[in-house]
């Protein structure tokens, strides 16, 4: 999983990374490392080498929802409208402009760019492809991991489609080859933001039907890169799309992605020039050495994320069924210490799961550190002597460092947490449909709408979809609030999301906010055009906007 940030700038459609950097500089937003590179003009060619710890389950953009897959799907597929990775602004992509909106915000009409073609000779993109792709995304047969985000949009005819009473969604209409129309039952402010996400990538029916299961590893899209070869155990090679609709992009000829590369090994390879980028942030144990090395000043980037790292509590597992126990856990964690463990790459969370960079942020929701109060709550709940509990996380930064610190804090109040770090693939597999353990993880608000978190993490639909309601908690009242928040005006909508944040963090204690993180990246000396992305997360890598210099 993954989520948000905000600022100013729009460059996905044409324009150079240099102009983007200067715009950010004028706004006072330039990340560390960018200015020293601003004089370099974009150039074409070369192969970028990338490392990641996890192995993706495939690259079908509509099926998977995890960072290991997202690195590829984000540049293979494209949506009608996208979110700029740095500014958070909506950018027309396969659509030629924002849609026209009529009938009290229930009728949207998109006009497609003419003559955009799919990879490898699969023809020109039409409105019929858009309809097919959106219906495929929401088809129960596909089992899209992010399905709960899309099932909640009130398309006319969606329920009959989900109930398999019909094989199409009547509210999605291909008017002609370049005109696509969407009809909603009621206004829904999450509609456009949700369909900027990579799951809404447009794919050709012909390729899906011809390729069958092989489409998962060799998907066809319209993006700046396409799959040349892939070994599910070793890695993938992506190459420039020679027919890409934007003639100015991409700059780099190929991207080689290596799987199962430990972050520390990636770090060494980047410093030696054998590798250019990595999925993971700089490991905490190496952070000071990197920060303090003047030779790496122009290769090191650090910046805040509109994100929250949290501890999810399994409400279906004794004794976490008792809210007093969950509240005791929240009061036991020393977040100031946790921030020190991560060497400042995060601010202690005093609000909720929306970060201070979000319009939904509420200060004061998180329980303050109070171990004595936590012990009293455990005693009141009948656990004066504590208890044992499973505790899972990833064996990569920052979670590998956070887990032991949280484990120590819980031991102070008598909870013996069995910390089990796992490789990314195992952690994701065991965490769904609902982990039988506490888990430490993070989500951002990927496209600037609160529904990204609430609908996918705390609703009945997310439980039915088997992703990603980690606490395994829901209520009819909360479900109704998620619907109301999307049809309300902006002020009322913000208030509803803040109320849902309070329910999750303070009333029910489903997630314990830990830190609002910052991200640290190291890149090789030959990469240009790099900035730490904010949308949908710092893990995002808009490869089409990077270029390489040699020597």
Residue, then its C-alpha position, 0 to 999 in steps of 0.5 A: x500500500x501507499x498515500x498524499x502531498x500538496x504544492x504547485x507545478x504541472x509538468x507531466x504533459x511536456x516541459x522539462x525537469x529543469x523548468x520544474x526544478x526552477x519553479x519549485x525553487x522560486x516557491x521555496x520548495x526545492x528539495x535538498x540536492x536539486x539546485x546543484x543539478x539545475x544547470x543540467x539540461x535533459x538528454x536522452x539515452x542510457x539504462x537506469x538500474x533500480x533495486x527493490x527488496x520485494x518481488x511484485x505479484x505482477x504488473x497488471x495495473x488494475x489488479x495489484x495494490x502494493x509498492x513492489x508492483x507500483x514501480x512498474x505499473x505507474x509507467x506502463x499504464x496511464x489514466x484519463x487524468x493523473x496526479x502530478x507526483x510532485x505538486x498533487x495537481x490533476x493533469x490531463x493525460x489520456x483525456x485532452x482536458x478536464x471533463x465537462x460536468x453537468x446535471x448537478x455534478x452527476x454527468x461527466x464527459x471526457x474527450x480523449x486525446x486523438x491517436x494515442x496508441x497502445x504498446x506493441x501494436x494493439x491499436x488506438x485508444x478509444x472510449x470503448x477501451x476506457x469503458x472496458x478498463x473501468x468495468x474490468x477494474x470493478x469486476x468481481x471476477x478480477x478481484x482488484x486489491x483496491x476494489x473497495x475504492x471504486x465500488x463505493x463510487x455511485x455509478x448508475x448501474x454499478x450495483x447490478x454489475x456487481x451483483x452480476x445481473x448485467x455485464x456492463x455498467x450502464x452509467x459508463x458510456x462510449x459515445x463515440x471513439x473519443x467521447x466517454x461519458x460517466x453518469x453518477x446516481x448522486x454527486x461524489x467528490x471522490x470520483x475524479x480523484x479516485x480515477x487518477x490512481x494507477x488502478x484506473x489505467x486504460x488497457x486494451x480488451x484485445x490484449x487482455x483476452x488474447x494474453x490470458x494469464x500472461x497479461x499479469x506480467x506483460x501488461x499492455x498500456x499507453x505509458x512511456x515505458x513497456x515491458x521488454x522482459x520479466x523474470x518473476x524471481x529476478x527482475x524486469x526490463x522496461x524499455x522506452x515506448x517508441x510511440x509515446x503520445x508525448x514526444x518530449x518524454x521519456x528521456x531514458x531508454x530502459x529501466x532494469x529493475x532487480x528484485x530482492x535487493x537488500x536496502x543496504x546492498x542497494x546503498x552500496x551499489x548506488x555509491x559505487x555507481x553500479x545502481x542508480x535508484x532504490x525503492x526503499x529510503x536510506x536505512x536509518x543505520x546508514x543515515x548519518x554517514x550519508x548525511x555527513x558525507x560532503x561528496x554525496x551532498x548532491x545525491x542525497x534528498x530529504x523531505x516531508x511526506x503527507x503520510x502517517x506511520x501507524x500501529x494497527x490493532x486487531x480488534x478480532x483478536x483477544x484481548x484487543x477486542x477490549x477498547x481499554x486494551x487498545x487505548x493502553x497500547x496507544x498510551x504506551x508508545x513513546x513517539x519522541x523516542x521513536x523519532x530519535x530512533x529514526x534519526x529525525x526522519x519523522x515528527x511524533x504524531x499528535x493528531x490523527x492518521x491524516x498528516x499536518x500537510x493534509x486539509x483533514x488534519x486534526x491536532x490532539x487526537x492521538x493519546x499522549x505517552x502515559x505508561x502509568x495510565x496504560x498500566x491502569x487501563x490494563x488492570x481495569x480490563x483484567x490484564x494487570x500482569x500483561x499478556x503476550x501478543x503477535x506483532x508484525x512488520x517489514x524487515x526493511x526501513x523504517x519498519x525494521x527500526x520501529x518494531x523493536x522500539x515499539x516492542x520495548x515500550x509495550x514491554x514496559x507495561x507488561x505486553x510481551x509483543x513477539x516482533x516478527x519482521x518479514x520480507x515485504x511479500x510475506x508481510x503483504x500476504x499475511x496482512x490480508x484479509x486481516x492480520x492476526x497481529x498488531x502491524x506497523x505500517x504507513x498510508x498516505x492520502x494518495x490523491x488528496x481525498x480522505x476516502x482513500x484511507x477511510x473507504x479502504x481501511x475501515x469499511x464493511x466493503x473493505x472487509x468483503x474485498x479482503x483488502x485492506x481493513x487491517x483492524x477488521x472493524x466496521x460499523x453501519x454508521x461509519x459506512x454511512x459517514x463515508x458515503x455522506x462525506x463524498x456527497x457533502x460540500x467541502x466544509x461539511x466533507x472536511x468535518x466528516x473526515x475529521x470525525x472519522x479520524x477521531x473515531x478511528x484514533x481516539x474512540x475505537x483506537x483502531x490505528x495508533x498514529x506514530x510518526x508523520x514521516x520524512x523520506x531520505x533518498x540517495x541516487x547515483x551521481x549520474x541521475x538528473x531530474x530527481x525529486x522525492x515524490x509526494x504523490x501517491x507516496x515517496x516510493x513513487x518514481x516518475x521514471x519518464x522525467x529522469x535523465x542520465x549523464x555519463x562521466 
